[in-house]
């Protein structure tokens, strides 16, 4: 897998996480879990670039 392919896959993963979080219910539990999921799901690309 090339570097460009990996970056593309990480971006697609982050977009899928965002869509999942948007589909969660607007309850306190959903917001708490969604916020954490959004932070960790979108940090994959940032951590890769930092390393």
mmCIF file of the N, C-alpha and C atoms, coordinates in Angstrom:
data_MODEL
# 
_entry.id   MODEL 
# 
loop_
_atom_site.group_PDB 
_atom_site.id 
_atom_site.type_symbol 
_atom_site.label_atom_id 
_atom_site.label_alt_id 
_atom_site.label_comp_id 
_atom_site.label_asym_id 
_atom_site.label_entity_id 
_atom_site.label_seq_id 
_atom_site.pdbx_PDB_ins_code 
_atom_site.Cartn_x 
_atom_site.Cartn_y 
_atom_site.Cartn_z 
_atom_site.occupancy 
_atom_site.B_iso_or_equiv 
_atom_site.pdbx_formal_charge 
_atom_site.auth_seq_id 
_atom_site.auth_comp_id 
_atom_site.auth_asym_id 
_atom_site.auth_atom_id 
_atom_site.pdbx_PDB_model_num 
ATOM 1   N N  . UNK A 1 1  ? 0.852   -1.174 0.000  1.00 0.00 ? 1  UNK A N  1 
ATOM 2   C CA . UNK A 1 1  ? 0.000   0.000  0.000  1.00 0.00 ? 1  UNK A CA 1 
ATOM 3   C C  . UNK A 1 1  ? 0.902   1.242  0.000  1.00 0.00 ? 1  UNK A C  1 
ATOM 4   N N  . UNK A 1 2  ? 0.604   2.149  -0.885 1.00 0.00 ? 2  UNK A N  1 
ATOM 5   C CA . UNK A 1 2  ? 1.404   3.366  -0.973 1.00 0.00 ? 2  UNK A CA 1 
ATOM 6   C C  . UNK A 1 2  ? 0.938   4.380  0.070  1.00 0.00 ? 2  UNK A C  1 
ATOM 7   N N  . UNK A 1 3  ? 1.741   5.403  0.237  1.00 0.00 ? 3  UNK A N  1 
ATOM 8   C CA . UNK A 1 3  ? 1.412   6.449  1.204  1.00 0.00 ? 3  UNK A CA 1 
ATOM 9   C C  . UNK A 1 3  ? 0.118   7.168  0.821  1.00 0.00 ? 3  UNK A C  1 
ATOM 10  N N  . UNK A 1 4  ? -0.064  7.416  -0.463 1.00 0.00 ? 4  UNK A N  1 
ATOM 11  C CA . UNK A 1 4  ? -1.291  8.087  -0.920 1.00 0.00 ? 4  UNK A CA 1 
ATOM 12  C C  . UNK A 1 4  ? -2.526  7.235  -0.679 1.00 0.00 ? 4  UNK A C  1 
ATOM 13  N N  . UNK A 1 5  ? -2.402  5.927  -0.908 1.00 0.00 ? 5  UNK A N  1 
ATOM 14  C CA . UNK A 1 5  ? -3.529  5.030  -0.650 1.00 0.00 ? 5  UNK A CA 1 
ATOM 15  C C  . UNK A 1 5  ? -3.895  5.020  0.828  1.00 0.00 ? 5  UNK A C  1 
ATOM 16  N N  . UNK A 1 6  ? -2.887  5.007  1.678  1.00 0.00 ? 6  UNK A N  1 
ATOM 17  C CA . UNK A 1 6  ? -3.137  5.009  3.115  1.00 0.00 ? 6  UNK A CA 1 
ATOM 18  C C  . UNK A 1 6  ? -3.813  6.304  3.556  1.00 0.00 ? 6  UNK A C  1 
ATOM 19  N N  . UNK A 1 7  ? -3.360  7.423  3.051  1.00 0.00 ? 7  UNK A N  1 
ATOM 20  C CA . UNK A 1 7  ? -3.983  8.708  3.382  1.00 0.00 ? 7  UNK A CA 1 
ATOM 21  C C  . UNK A 1 7  ? -5.443  8.744  2.934  1.00 0.00 ? 7  UNK A C  1 
ATOM 22  N N  . UNK A 1 8  ? -5.702  8.197  1.752  1.00 0.00 ? 8  UNK A N  1 
ATOM 23  C CA . UNK A 1 8  ? -7.072  8.162  1.237  1.00 0.00 ? 8  UNK A CA 1 
ATOM 24  C C  . UNK A 1 8  ? -7.954  7.292  2.136  1.00 0.00 ? 8  UNK A C  1 
ATOM 25  N N  . UNK A 1 9  ? -7.430  6.139  2.548  1.00 0.00 ? 9  UNK A N  1 
ATOM 26  C CA . UNK A 1 9  ? -8.199  5.248  3.426  1.00 0.00 ? 9  UNK A CA 1 
ATOM 27  C C  . UNK A 1 9  ? -8.477  5.899  4.782  1.00 0.00 ? 9  UNK A C  1 
ATOM 28  N N  . UNK A 1 10 ? -7.502  6.628  5.318  1.00 0.00 ? 10 UNK A N  1 
ATOM 29  C CA . UNK A 1 10 ? -7.707  7.299  6.601  1.00 0.00 ? 10 UNK A CA 1 
ATOM 30  C C  . UNK A 1 10 ? -8.762  8.394  6.484  1.00 0.00 ? 10 UNK A C  1 
ATOM 31  N N  . UNK A 1 11 ? -8.751  9.113  5.377  1.00 0.00 ? 11 UNK A N  1 
ATOM 32  C CA . UNK A 1 11 ? -9.755  10.152 5.164  1.00 0.00 ? 11 UNK A CA 1 
ATOM 33  C C  . UNK A 1 11 ? -11.145 9.542  5.040  1.00 0.00 ? 11 UNK A C  1 
ATOM 34  N N  . UNK A 1 12 ? -11.262 8.456  4.283  1.00 0.00 ? 12 UNK A N  1 
ATOM 35  C CA . UNK A 1 12 ? -12.546 7.773  4.136  1.00 0.00 ? 12 UNK A CA 1 
ATOM 36  C C  . UNK A 1 12 ? -13.037 7.245  5.476  1.00 0.00 ? 12 UNK A C  1 
ATOM 37  N N  . UNK A 1 13 ? -12.128 6.728  6.305  1.00 0.00 ? 13 UNK A N  1 
ATOM 38  C CA . UNK A 1 13 ? -12.496 6.235  7.630  1.00 0.00 ? 13 UNK A CA 1 
ATOM 39  C C  . UNK A 1 13 ? -13.042 7.372  8.484  1.00 0.00 ? 13 UNK A C  1 
ATOM 40  N N  . UNK A 1 14 ? -12.361 8.512  8.468  1.00 0.00 ? 14 UNK A N  1 
ATOM 41  C CA . UNK A 1 14 ? -12.820 9.666  9.248  1.00 0.00 ? 14 UNK A CA 1 
ATOM 42  C C  . UNK A 1 14 ? -14.202 10.124 8.785  1.00 0.00 ? 14 UNK A C  1 
ATOM 43  N N  . UNK A 1 15 ? -14.432 10.128 7.491  1.00 0.00 ? 15 UNK A N  1 
ATOM 44  C CA . UNK A 1 15 ? -15.745 10.524 6.971  1.00 0.00 ? 15 UNK A CA 1 
ATOM 45  C C  . UNK A 1 15 ? -16.829 9.535  7.384  1.00 0.00 ? 15 UNK A C  1 
ATOM 46  N N  . UNK A 1 16 ? -16.488 8.247  7.416  1.00 0.00 ? 16 UNK A N  1 
ATOM 47  C CA . UNK A 1 16 ? -17.459 7.245  7.866  1.00 0.00 ? 16 UNK A CA 1 
ATOM 48  C C  . UNK A 1 16 ? -17.772 7.408  9.347  1.00 0.00 ? 16 UNK A C  1 
ATOM 49  N N  . UNK A 1 17 ? -16.766 7.752  10.134 1.00 0.00 ? 17 UNK A N  1 
ATOM 50  C CA . UNK A 1 17 ? -16.987 7.993  11.566 1.00 0.00 ? 17 UNK A CA 1 
ATOM 51  C C  . UNK A 1 17 ? -17.914 9.192  11.753 1.00 0.00 ? 17 UNK A C  1 
ATOM 52  N N  . UNK A 1 18 ? -17.706 10.241 10.986 1.00 0.00 ? 18 UNK A N  1 
ATOM 53  C CA . UNK A 1 18 ? -18.548 11.433 11.082 1.00 0.00 ? 18 UNK A CA 1 
ATOM 54  C C  . UNK A 1 18 ? -19.993 11.091 10.738 1.00 0.00 ? 18 UNK A C  1 
ATOM 55  N N  . UNK A 1 19 ? -20.188 10.318 9.690  1.00 0.00 ? 19 UNK A N  1 
ATOM 56  C CA . UNK A 1 19 ? -21.559 9.912  9.327  1.00 0.00 ? 19 UNK A CA 1 
ATOM 57  C C  . UNK A 1 19 ? -22.199 9.073  10.427 1.00 0.00 ? 19 UNK A C  1 
ATOM 58  N N  . UNK A 1 20 ? -21.418 8.193  11.044 1.00 0.00 ? 20 UNK A N  1 
ATOM 59  C CA . UNK A 1 20 ? -21.928 7.370  12.141 1.00 0.00 ? 20 UNK A CA 1 
ATOM 60  C C  . UNK A 1 20 ? -22.343 8.232  13.323 1.00 0.00 ? 20 UNK A C  1 
ATOM 61  N N  . UNK A 1 21 ? -21.515 9.194  13.687 1.00 0.00 ? 21 UNK A N  1 
ATOM 62  C CA . UNK A 1 21 ? -21.823 10.062 14.827 1.00 0.00 ? 21 UNK A CA 1 
ATOM 63  C C  . UNK A 1 21 ? -23.078 10.884 14.547 1.00 0.00 ? 21 UNK A C  1 
ATOM 64  N N  . UNK A 1 22 ? -23.246 11.336 13.328 1.00 0.00 ? 22 UNK A N  1 
ATOM 65  C CA . UNK A 1 22 ? -24.452 12.093 12.974 1.00 0.00 ? 22 UNK A CA 1 
ATOM 66  C C  . UNK A 1 22 ? -25.721 11.249 13.101 1.00 0.00 ? 22 UNK A C  1 
ATOM 67  N N  . UNK A 1 23 ? -25.578 9.928  12.945 1.00 0.00 ? 23 UNK A N  1 
ATOM 68  C CA . UNK A 1 23 ? -26.735 9.035  13.020 1.00 0.00 ? 23 UNK A CA 1 
ATOM 69  C C  . UNK A 1 23 ? -27.093 8.652  14.457 1.00 0.00 ? 23 UNK A C  1 
ATOM 70  N N  . UNK A 1 24 ? -26.239 8.970  15.410 1.00 0.00 ? 24 UNK A N  1 
ATOM 71  C CA . UNK A 1 24 ? -26.519 8.626  16.800 1.00 0.00 ? 24 UNK A CA 1 
ATOM 72  C C  . UNK A 1 24 ? -27.658 9.490  17.334 1.00 0.00 ? 24 UNK A C  1 
ATOM 73  N N  . UNK A 1 25 ? -28.378 8.974  18.328 1.00 0.00 ? 25 UNK A N  1 
ATOM 74  C CA . UNK A 1 25 ? -29.472 9.770  18.898 1.00 0.00 ? 25 UNK A CA 1 
ATOM 75  C C  . UNK A 1 25 ? -28.958 11.007 19.627 1.00 0.00 ? 25 UNK A C  1 
ATOM 76  N N  . UNK A 1 26 ? -29.787 12.015 19.716 1.00 0.00 ? 26 UNK A N  1 
ATOM 77  C CA . UNK A 1 26 ? -29.411 13.280 20.364 1.00 0.00 ? 26 UNK A CA 1 
ATOM 78  C C  . UNK A 1 26 ? -29.685 13.245 21.864 1.00 0.00 ? 26 UNK A C  1 
ATOM 79  N N  . UNK A 1 27 ? -29.336 12.149 22.485 1.00 0.00 ? 27 UNK A N  1 
ATOM 80  C CA . UNK A 1 27 ? -29.496 12.006 23.935 1.00 0.00 ? 27 UNK A CA 1 
ATOM 81  C C  . UNK A 1 27 ? -28.166 12.330 24.599 1.00 0.00 ? 27 UNK A C  1 
ATOM 82  N N  . UNK A 1 28 ? -28.163 12.532 25.905 1.00 0.00 ? 28 UNK A N  1 
ATOM 83  C CA . UNK A 1 28 ? -26.874 12.770 26.578 1.00 0.00 ? 28 UNK A CA 1 
ATOM 84  C C  . UNK A 1 28 ? -25.878 11.634 26.354 1.00 0.00 ? 28 UNK A C  1 
ATOM 85  N N  . UNK A 1 29 ? -26.355 10.399 26.376 1.00 0.00 ? 29 UNK A N  1 
ATOM 86  C CA . UNK A 1 29 ? -25.466 9.261  26.123 1.00 0.00 ? 29 UNK A CA 1 
ATOM 87  C C  . UNK A 1 29 ? -24.919 9.296  24.697 1.00 0.00 ? 29 UNK A C  1 
ATOM 88  N N  . UNK A 1 30 ? -25.788 9.548  23.747 1.00 0.00 ? 30 UNK A N  1 
ATOM 89  C CA . UNK A 1 30 ? -25.366 9.597  22.351 1.00 0.00 ? 30 UNK A CA 1 
ATOM 90  C C  . UNK A 1 30 ? -24.358 10.696 22.090 1.00 0.00 ? 30 UNK A C  1 
ATOM 91  N N  . UNK A 1 31 ? -24.565 11.849 22.722 1.00 0.00 ? 31 UNK A N  1 
ATOM 92  C CA . UNK A 1 31 ? -23.616 12.955 22.540 1.00 0.00 ? 31 UNK A CA 1 
ATOM 93  C C  . UNK A 1 31 ? -22.265 12.636 23.177 1.00 0.00 ? 31 UNK A C  1 
ATOM 94  N N  . UNK A 1 32 ? -22.279 11.997 24.337 1.00 0.00 ? 32 UNK A N  1 
ATOM 95  C CA . UNK A 1 32 ? -21.024 11.664 25.010 1.00 0.00 ? 32 UNK A CA 1 
ATOM 96  C C  . UNK A 1 32 ? -20.233 10.643 24.201 1.00 0.00 ? 32 UNK A C  1 
ATOM 97  N N  . UNK A 1 33 ? -20.889 9.574  23.814 1.00 0.00 ? 33 UNK A N  1 
ATOM 98  C CA . UNK A 1 33 ? -20.216 8.536  23.032 1.00 0.00 ? 33 UNK A CA 1 
ATOM 99  C C  . UNK A 1 33 ? -19.816 9.073  21.660 1.00 0.00 ? 33 UNK A C  1 
ATOM 100 N N  . UNK A 1 34 ? -20.689 9.844  21.043 1.00 0.00 ? 34 UNK A N  1 
ATOM 101 C CA . UNK A 1 34 ? -20.397 10.404 19.735 1.00 0.00 ? 34 UNK A CA 1 
ATOM 102 C C  . UNK A 1 34 ? -19.210 11.347 19.757 1.00 0.00 ? 34 UNK A C  1 
ATOM 103 N N  . UNK A 1 35 ? -19.119 12.156 20.796 1.00 0.00 ? 35 UNK A N  1 
ATOM 104 C CA . UNK A 1 35 ? -17.988 13.085 20.899 1.00 0.00 ? 35 UNK A CA 1 
ATOM 105 C C  . UNK A 1 35 ? -16.665 12.352 21.015 1.00 0.00 ? 35 UNK A C  1 
ATOM 106 N N  . UNK A 1 36 ? -16.638 11.326 21.856 1.00 0.00 ? 36 UNK A N  1 
ATOM 107 C CA . UNK A 1 36 ? -15.405 10.556 22.022 1.00 0.00 ? 36 UNK A CA 1 
ATOM 108 C C  . UNK A 1 36 ? -15.063 9.801  20.740 1.00 0.00 ? 36 UNK A C  1 
ATOM 109 N N  . UNK A 1 37 ? -16.066 9.213  20.120 1.00 0.00 ? 37 UNK A N  1 
ATOM 110 C CA . UNK A 1 37 ? -15.841 8.481  18.877 1.00 0.00 ? 37 UNK A CA 1 
ATOM 111 C C  . UNK A 1 37 ? -15.323 9.408  17.788 1.00 0.00 ? 37 UNK A C  1 
ATOM 112 N N  . UNK A 1 38 ? -15.866 10.593 17.726 1.00 0.00 ? 38 UNK A N  1 
ATOM 113 C CA . UNK A 1 38 ? -15.427 11.565 16.729 1.00 0.00 ? 38 UNK A CA 1 
ATOM 114 C C  . UNK A 1 38 ? -13.972 11.959 16.954 1.00 0.00 ? 38 UNK A C  1 
ATOM 115 N N  . UNK A 1 39 ? -13.610 12.207 18.207 1.00 0.00 ? 39 UNK A N  1 
ATOM 116 C CA . UNK A 1 39 ? -12.223 12.594 18.500 1.00 0.00 ? 39 UNK A CA 1 
ATOM 117 C C  . UNK A 1 39 ? -11.240 11.479 18.157 1.00 0.00 ? 39 UNK A C  1 
ATOM 118 N N  . UNK A 1 40 ? -11.540 10.263 18.589 1.00 0.00 ? 40 UNK A N  1 
ATOM 119 C CA . UNK A 1 40 ? -10.571 9.185  18.349 1.00 0.00 ? 40 UNK A CA 1 
ATOM 120 C C  . UNK A 1 40 ? -10.575 8.730  16.893 1.00 0.00 ? 40 UNK A C  1 
ATOM 121 N N  . UNK A 1 41 ? -11.737 8.743  16.235 1.00 0.00 ? 41 UNK A N  1 
ATOM 122 C CA . UNK A 1 41 ? -11.809 8.311  14.843 1.00 0.00 ? 41 UNK A CA 1 
ATOM 123 C C  . UNK A 1 41 ? -11.114 9.256  13.887 1.00 0.00 ? 41 UNK A C  1 
ATOM 124 N N  . UNK A 1 42 ? -11.139 10.536 14.206 1.00 0.00 ? 42 UNK A N  1 
ATOM 125 C CA . UNK A 1 42 ? -10.531 11.530 13.319 1.00 0.00 ? 42 UNK A CA 1 
ATOM 126 C C  . UNK A 1 42 ? -9.064  11.777 13.662 1.00 0.00 ? 42 UNK A C  1 
ATOM 127 N N  . UNK A 1 43 ? -8.588  11.265 14.784 1.00 0.00 ? 43 UNK A N  1 
ATOM 128 C CA . UNK A 1 43 ? -7.209  11.517 15.163 1.00 0.00 ? 43 UNK A CA 1 
ATOM 129 C C  . UNK A 1 43 ? -6.239  10.537 14.493 1.00 0.00 ? 43 UNK A C  1 
ATOM 130 N N  . UNK A 1 44 ? -6.754  9.516  13.852 1.00 0.00 ? 44 UNK A N  1 
ATOM 131 C CA . UNK A 1 44 ? -5.885  8.520  13.211 1.00 0.00 ? 44 UNK A CA 1 
ATOM 132 C C  . UNK A 1 44 ? -4.964  9.181  12.192 1.00 0.00 ? 44 UNK A C  1 
ATOM 133 N N  . UNK A 1 45 ? -5.533  9.992  11.331 1.00 0.00 ? 45 UNK A N  1 
ATOM 134 C CA . UNK A 1 45 ? -4.732  10.664 10.320 1.00 0.00 ? 45 UNK A CA 1 
ATOM 135 C C  . UNK A 1 45 ? -3.709  11.625 10.913 1.00 0.00 ? 45 UNK A C  1 
ATOM 136 N N  . UNK A 1 46 ? -4.123  12.362 11.930 1.00 0.00 ? 46 UNK A N  1 
ATOM 137 C CA . UNK A 1 46 ? -3.209  13.306 12.566 1.00 0.00 ? 46 UNK A CA 1 
ATOM 138 C C  . UNK A 1 46 ? -2.043  12.565 13.236 1.00 0.00 ? 46 UNK A C  1 
ATOM 139 N N  . UNK A 1 47 ? -2.352  11.472 13.888 1.00 0.00 ? 47 UNK A N  1 
ATOM 140 C CA . UNK A 1 47 ? -1.273  10.686 14.532 1.00 0.00 ? 47 UNK A CA 1 
ATOM 141 C C  . UNK A 1 47 ? -0.330  10.089 13.506 1.00 0.00 ? 47 UNK A C  1 
ATOM 142 N N  . UNK A 1 48 ? -0.875  9.646  12.393 1.00 0.00 ? 48 UNK A N  1 
ATOM 143 C CA . UNK A 1 48 ? -0.018  9.099  11.337 1.00 0.00 ? 48 UNK A CA 1 
ATOM 144 C C  . UNK A 1 48 ? 0.936   10.169 10.805 1.00 0.00 ? 48 UNK A C  1 
ATOM 145 N N  . UNK A 1 49 ? 0.401   11.336 10.542 1.00 0.00 ? 49 UNK A N  1 
ATOM 146 C CA . UNK A 1 49 ? 1.243   12.408 10.007 1.00 0.00 ? 49 UNK A CA 1 
ATOM 147 C C  . UNK A 1 49 ? 2.285   12.890 11.012 1.00 0.00 ? 49 UNK A C  1 
ATOM 148 N N  . UNK A 1 50 ? 1.934   12.847 12.289 1.00 0.00 ? 50 UNK A N  1 
ATOM 149 C CA . UNK A 1 50 ? 2.881   13.283 13.320 1.00 0.00 ? 50 UNK A CA 1 
ATOM 150 C C  . UNK A 1 50 ? 4.023   12.284 13.494 1.00 0.00 ? 50 UNK A C  1 
ATOM 151 N N  . UNK A 1 51 ? 3.732   11.018 13.213 1.00 0.00 ? 51 UNK A N  1 
ATOM 152 C CA . UNK A 1 51 ? 4.761   9.983  13.384 1.00 0.00 ? 51 UNK A CA 1 
ATOM 153 C C  . UNK A 1 51 ? 5.611   9.936  12.167 1.00 0.00 ? 51 UNK A C  1 
# 
